[in-house]
Amino acid sequence: MKRLELRDLRASGTAHVAHALCPENYIFKGGLSFHRRGFRTHDGAEEKHPYHEVFVIMQGRGWIEIDGHRQPVSAGDVLLIEPGEDHHLVGDPEHPIINLWFDLGAEPHEAQRGP
């Protein structure tokens, strides 16, 4: 995992905001997630992907667990999850997390492909 700041996400021309981090990739999936206090994502199951995933912590604080190791996160943090890393967001008991997430892969989303 790489920890970044919002200023590290920047677009150039028509490139996506994480192009400088993963120039060979496209955003192909994403969303905005709202988590309850103390909630752990993907509880009880491994969560690994063969592609990069980006989390932008929009509100709250908590922890990111990467391969069983916890690190604190809070609003404004940008996390680049590497392929193969088991990852889970864990919300603080008093400050639930809202995060933006998107996945980066070799192919663009079907709506972004040519006719």
C-alpha positions in Angstrom: 0.0 0.0 0.0 1.1 3.5 -0.7 -0.2 6.4 1.4 -0.8 9.6 -0.6 -2.4 13.0 -0.3 -5.3 14.5 -2.2 -2.8 16.7 -4.1 -1.2 13.5 -5.5 -4.4 12.9 -7.4 -4.3 15.2 -10.4 -5.5 14.9 -14.0 -3.7 16.1 -17.0 -5.8 16.7 -20.2 -8.1 13.8 -20.5 -6.2 11.4 -18.2 -7.9 10.1 -15.0 -6.9 11.5 -11.6 -4.6 8.5 -10.7 -2.8 8.5 -14.1 0.5 9.6 -12.5 0.2 6.7 -10.0 -0.8 4.0 -12.6 -0.2 5.4 -16.1 -0.9 2.1 -17.8 -4.3 1.7 -16.3 -7.9 2.9 -16.6 -10.6 3.5 -14.0 -13.0 0.7 -14.6 -15.2 0.6 -11.5 -15.9 2.7 -8.4 -18.2 4.2 -5.9 -18.8 6.0 -2.7 -19.2 3.9 0.5 -20.7 4.9 3.8 -19.6 2.8 6.9 -21.1 2.5 10.3 -19.0 3.2 13.4 -16.6 0.4 14.1 -17.5 -1.4 10.8 -14.9 -3.6 9.1 -15.3 -4.0 5.4 -15.4 -7.6 4.0 -15.5 -8.9 7.5 -14.5 -12.6 7.7 -13.2 -12.9 4.2 -10.0 -12.0 2.4 -10.3 -9.1 0.0 -7.6 -9.3 -2.7 -7.7 -8.2 -6.3 -5.4 -8.6 -9.3 -5.5 -4.9 -9.9 -4.9 -1.6 -8.1 -7.6 0.0 -5.9 -7.7 3.6 -4.6 -9.4 4.7 -1.5 -10.0 8.4 -0.7 -11.1 8.9 2.9 -13.8 11.7 2.6 -14.9 11.8 6.2 -14.2 10.2 9.6 -11.2 8.2 10.8 -10.3 4.6 11.5 -7.7 2.2 10.2 -6.7 0.4 7.0 -5.7 -3.2 7.5 -3.2 -4.4 4.9 -2.2 -8.1 5.2 -3.2 -8.1 8.9 -1.3 -4.9 9.8 -3.3 -1.8 10.9 -2.4 1.9 10.1 -4.6 4.9 11.1 -6.4 6.8 8.3 -8.5 10.0 8.4 -10.3 12.4 6.1 -8.0 13.5 3.2 -5.9 10.3 3.1 -5.5 8.6 -0.3 -4.5 4.9 -0.3 -3.2 3.0 -3.3 -3.8 -0.7 -2.6 -1.4 -2.9 -4.6 -2.6 -6.0 -6.4 -2.7 -9.0 -4.1 -2.9 -7.1 -0.8 -5.6 -8.2 1.6 -7.3 -5.0 2.6 -10.0 -3.8 4.9 -11.2 -0.4 6.2 -12.1 -0.3 9.8 -14.2 2.6 11.2 -13.4 4.3 14.5 -16.0 3.6 17.1 -17.0 7.3 17.2 -16.2 8.6 13.7 -17.7 6.5 10.8 -15.9 6.5 7.5 -17.1 7.7 4.1 -14.7 6.8 1.3 -14.5 7.1 -2.4 -13.0 4.0 -4.1 -12.1 3.1 -7.6 -10.3 0.2 -9.3 -7.6 0.6 -12.0 -7.1 -2.0 -14.7 -5.8 -2.7 -18.2 -9.2 -2.1 -19.8 -11.5 0.9 -19.4 -15.1 0.6 -18.2 -17.4 -0.5 -21.0 -19.1 2.9 -21.2 -15.7 4.5 -21.9 -14.8 2.2 -24.9 -15.3 3.3 -28.4 -18.4 2.5 -30.4 
